Amino acid sequence: MAAQREPNSRLRETIDATSCTYEALAKDVRRVAAENGEILQTNKSAVSHWVNGTRQPTGRTGQYLAEALSRRAGRTITQIEIGLRAPQTEATDEPDPVLAATDLGRADVERRRFLAVAAFTTAGVAMPLAYDHEATARMLRTRTGMVMAGVEDVDVVRQVTVAFSAADERLGGGHGLTTVTAYLADTAAPMLRGRFPSEALRRAAFGAVAELAYLAGWKHHDLGQEGAAQRYYQVGYQLAYEADPHGHAAWMMRALAHQALSLKQPHHCVDLVEGALARGLGHIDGQTEALLHITHARAYASVGEKPAAARALLAAEDALLRDDAPQPSYSRVSGPAAGTVASHTARTLTDLADHVGTEQQHRDALVRWDPEKYKRVHALTYADLGDSLAAQARADEAVAAWSQALALMEGMTSDRTRKAITSLRSTLAIYQRRKVPGAAELARRAREALA
């Protein structure tokens, strides 16, 4: 005999808080379903069964129920909040990106440990390739929020993103993460449920929140919490698609590929970046196009496709020379495009075992980045430069580059900087045995940095 389910107290309390009868709620659920092209026979008995725990909503009914309650309450109510999804449920299981962003942000604030250990998946990299935007768009566009959102609301979201992006580059991903994710859950994502005076502003709002979600993902990536980062990138892609299905959506596809390449997981990356280019070409400026091409080059190099990688490198250089439309804020977040292209060209050449070319590109990248504004970039670039010098048996110069990297890394809360320090210790041990000048002192500083 099947075990009796426990009553769903969270659903009952939410319904009680809205002062809604089961019959009225059932009617609301049927209305939301109809707006999304689905005819349901939900009645008050079904609601009673859900509350008593004897049955669970099937199909998309749970989503419709959360939407109906959200409209009644005048705020975002998620399936997690009403006990229909466990806190461990992946955000990408939630088809509504506004609710997914809310769930993620709340999980970051309330269940940080759970989200921090979420798993990165190679299957998740390919999420945009099978994304059904139409079903999501229907749900988003049937809403009639009570609150009017204006230009000022969108501008503030952008200002918050810019401020914390700048701090992130100087202090690392751990700085301000809770503030960013709480703002995403409590203010930015709920804004998207409001009414907008124009379609242009509505798209701008989705774009602004997508950039904030990207920042949250980037901060998790910098902390080495790759599963959480991937979930934010996926939600950012969904929001970006609603804002701009060409350029911004393509950029978020690049973000997912970039993360996977950083983790040495190239599965799906070539297809993903090709999809991004197909979506973006003809709709984006030269700087943004160059950043897509350079990611394409890295994807090809990671799977040993040298001729294709070389062609993509040339395409990135050509795109940089275009003087056309201004670069949008979503791709400016990565810094000067020329510096990013140089940095990622270096990583592409590393995969192709061209250490001389790698060195030159790293040096080129250093002069293209503002050392104060992009302190972490400089630190990681000096670490990579040291690696390329060590690969060329230029020990003294490698020690000097690594020493510069360690100086810049002081005070940062960043797993990427810690990994860079850890990776150089084995080579330093060899240098110490060979009495390379400065190696012993640098090894001591590395130990202290990791302590």
N, C-alpha and C positions, 0 to 999 in steps of 0.2 A: 504494500500500500504506500502511495506517495506521501512524503512528509508534508504536514500542514505548513504553509508559509506564514511568516510573522506578519501582523498588520503593518501597513505602511504608514507609520505615524508622521513621517515628514510630509507625505502627501496630504494627509488629513489636516495637519496644522496649517499648511499653506492654503488649503481650500477654506478652512475656518477663518483665516486672516482676511480673505477676500469677501467674506460674508455672502458666499455664493452657494446656491442649492445644487445638489447633484444633477437635477434636471436641467437647470440653467447652464451648468458647466458642460453637460453632454451636448447641449445645443450649440454652445460655443465651439466645441471640438469638431462637430459636424460642419460648422461654417468654415473653420480654418481648413479642414480637409477639402471642402468643396472649392475653396480658393486655389487650392493646389491640384485641382483636377481629379480628386479622389472622393467617391461617395461612400460614406460610412453610415452604419446603423447604430452608432453609439447612443446608449440611453442611460438613464439614471442607475439602472441595475449594474451596467458595466462599470460605472464610476464607483459604485459601492464595492464591487468585487476588487477593483484596483486598491481601494483604501483598506479593505479587509485582508488583502494579501492573497486571496484565493485565486486571482488571475493577474496577469501582467498585460499591459497594452502590447499589441503586436504590430509588426511592420513599422510604419512611420507615425503610428497613433501617439506614441510617447512624445514625439516632437510636436505634434499638434496640441497635445495636452499642455505641454510647457508653454507653447505660444499663447494658448487661450488664457492660461493663468497669468502670464506676463501682461496681457492686455487688461485683465481685470485689476491687477495689482499696480499697474503703471510703472513697472520696473522689470528688469531682466530676471526671469526665473528659468533656471536650467534643469535638465533632466537629473543631474546629480543632486541638485537641491531638493527635488521632490522624490528622491529615493529610487529612481528608475535606472540610474547608472551608478556603478561603484566609482569612488574617487580614483581608482586605478585605471579607469577607462581612458583610452587614448583620446585626445582631443579631436583627432581626425575621424573618430567614429561618430562625432557630432556633425551632422550635415550642414548645420547653420554656422557660418564662420563667426558671426557676432556672438552667439552663445559659446562657441568654442574658445574664442578669445577671452570671454568672461571667465569660463571655467579654468583656463590656463592661468590667468592672472590670479584668480583666487587660490588655486592650488599652489602657486609660487609663494603666496603670502601665508597660507594656512597649513600647507602640507609640503613645505620646501624639500624635506628629505625624500618624499615619494617622487617628486618631479625631478630632483637632482639625479636619481638613480634610474630614471626611465631609459629604456634601451633605444639606441639608434638602430634602424633597420635598413638594409639595402633595398628592400621592397618599397620602403617609404620614399626613397629617392625618386622613384618613378611615379609618384602620386599625381603630378600634373598631367601626365600622358593619358590618364584614363579619367580625368576629372569631368563630371557632368555639371556644367555651369547652369544649364537651363533650369534644372530642378531647384538649385539653390536660389537662382534669380527670382523664380516664382514666389518662393517663400518670403524673400526679402522685400519684394515690391508690393506684396499684399498688405503690408503693415500700415497702419494709420496711427502713428504715434501722437500723443497728446502735446508733446513739447516741441516747439519750433527751434531748430538749430540754425545758427547764423554764421556769418563769416568769422566773427570773433571766436566762436567755439572752435572752429577748425584751425584758426591761427594759433590759438593757445596750445593745441595738440602739437602743432609743428614746432613751436617754440620750446616746449618741453623736450621734444625729441632732439632738437639741435643742441640744447644745453647739456643733456645727459650723454649725447654722442661725443661732445667735446671732452667732457669729464672722463668718459670711458677710455679715450685715447691716451689720456695722461695718467690715469690712476688704475686702469684695468677693469675687467668686466664685473668684478665683485663690488665695485663702487656704485651705490644707488640702485642696485637691481630690484630690491623690494619696493622702492619708491616707484620705479618705472612700471613694474608689473601691477602694483596696486592701482596706479593711475589708469593703466590700460583696462583693468577689470571694472573699476568703480566709476570712471568718468568717460574715457575715450570710446570704448566699445559701446556702452549704453547710448552714447550720443547718436550712434548709427540707427537707433530705433526711432529717432525723432522724425519730424517733418522738415523738409528743406524748401526754401523759396524757389529753387531752380534745380534742374537736373545737373547743371555744371557744378553747383555747390555740393550736391549729394555725392557726385563722383570725387570731388576734392576731399570730402570728409572721409570716404572709404580709403582714398589714397593716403591721407595723413595717418589714419589708424594702422594701415598696412605698414607704413614706415616705422611706427612705434613698435609693432609686433616684430618687425625685422630687427630692431635694436635689441629687444628682449632676447630674441634668438641669438644674436651676435654676442651678447653678454654671457649667455650660457655657454656658447661655443668657446669663448675665451677662458671660461672656468673649467673646460673639459667636460661639461655636462651635455653630451652630444644628443641624447634622446630628447631632452627638453628643448634644445636648440632646434632640432628637426621639427618638432611639433609647432613651435612658433613660426618657423619658415613656411610650413604647410598652410597654417592659418593665414599668414601674411600673403601667401600666393592667392588664396581664395578671396581675400579682401581686395588685393590688387587687381584681380580679374574684374571685380565689380567696378573698380575705378577706371581702369584702362586695360582692356584685354590684349593690347598689343605690347607697348613698351614696358609698362610697370609689371604686367604678368610675366613677360619675358625675363625681366630682371630678377624676379623671385624664383623663377626656374633656375637661373644662374646661381642664386644663393644656395639652393639645395645641391646643385652639382659641385659648387665650390667647397661646401662642407664635406661632401663625400670624398672629393679629391684630396682634401687636407688629411683625411683619415685613411688614405691609401685604399679606398673602396671605390674603384672606378665603374662598378656595375651600373648600367643605365646612363652613365654620365654623357657619353657621346650622343645618344639618342635625345637626352634631355636638352643639351645645349643646341643641338640641331633644331629641336622643336622651338627653342627660345628664339633662335635666329630666324626661323621661318615665320614666327609670330611677330617679331620686332622689325625686321628689315623693311625699310620704306616708311616706318613710323617713328624712328628714333634718330637722335643726333649722332654725329660721328664719334664723340667721346664715349657715349654709352655703347654704340656698336663695337668700338674697339675693345671694350671690356667683355663683351660677349665673345668676340673672336679669340681673345687671349685665353678665356676659359675653355673654349673649344680646342685650342692648341694644347692646353694642359690635359684635357680629356684624351685626346689622341695620343699624346706622349705616354700617358699612364698605361695605355694598352699596347704600346710598342709600334704605333702607326706613324713612323718617322716622316714619310713624305707628306701625309695629311697634316701632321703637326706643323711642318715647315710652311705649308700653304696658309694655315690659319694664323701663324705668326706674321706673315706678310700682309694678310688681310687686316690684322689689328693695326699694323704700322700705317697702312693706307687709310684706314678709317680715322686715325688720329689726325691726319693731315687735312681732313675735311673741315671747313669753316662754315658751319651751317647753323641750325637751330641751337638755342641755348640748352645746356645740359640740365635735366630735371633734378629735383632735390633727391629723389630716390636713388639715383646713381652717384650723385655728388657725395653721398655719405661715405663712400670708400676712399675719398680723398682725390687728389689730382690724378686724372686719368692717365697721364703720361707716366707718372710714378708707379701707378698700379700695373700698367702694362709692362714696364721695365722689371718690376718685382716678379710678376708672374711669368715673364719671359725667362727670367733666371731659374725659376722653379721648373719650367718646361725643359730648359737645357740641362738642368740637374738630372732629370729623368732620362735624358738622352746621353748622359755621361760627358757632356761638354763643359768641363770645369773652368776652362779659360773664358769661354763665353758667359758662363754663369757669373764669374767674378766681375766681368765688365758690366753686366746688367745690374748687379747689386750696387756697384759703385755709381752707376747712372741713376738708379732709384734713389740713392741717398741724397743726391743733389736736387732732386725734384720734390722732396718732402720737406716741409717746414719742421725743423727739429724740435721746436717748442710745442707746436700744435699737434704733431704726430710723433710724440715721444716713444710710444710703444712700437710703432712701425720702425722707427730708427733702431730701437733696441733689437728687435727680431731680425732686421736686415743686417746689422753688424754681426749677429750670431751666425746667420747664414753665410755671410761673407767669410767669416772665419772658417766655416766648414769647407768652402770652396778653395780657400788658400791651403788648408790642411791637406785636401785631396791632391794638391799640386806639390806637396812636400815643402811648403814654405812656412815652417813652424814659427819662426819669429814673428812674421806678419799675422799669422793666425792668432797667436797669443795676444797681439796688440788689438786686433779686431774684437776678440772675445772680451778683453778687458773693458773696451769701450761699451760693449753690450751690457755687461754686468753693472757698470756705473749707471746706465740709463734705466735699468730694471729696478733699481732701489725704490721701495715704497709702493710697488704695483701689486694689486691683487689679481693675478693672472696665472692660470694654469699653463698657458702657452709659453710664458716666460720661464716658468719652473721647468717645463720639459726641455726648453732650449738649454738651460743651465745643466740639467741632468745629462743631456746627450753629449756634452763636450767633456765630461769628466773622464771617460775611458781614454780619450786621446790625450788629455792632460796627464794622466798617469804614465803614459808612454813618454811624453815629453819630460816629465820629471826624472825618469830613469836616465834619459839622454842628457840631462842637465841643460835643457833649453832655458835660456834666460827668461825669468818672469813666470815660468810655468808653476813653480811651487807656490808663489804668492797668489797666483790666480786660482789655483786649486783650493787654497785656504779660503779665499773670498767666496768661491762657489759653494763650499761646505757651509759657510755661515749664511749665505743667501737661502739655502735649502733648509736650514735648521728651523 
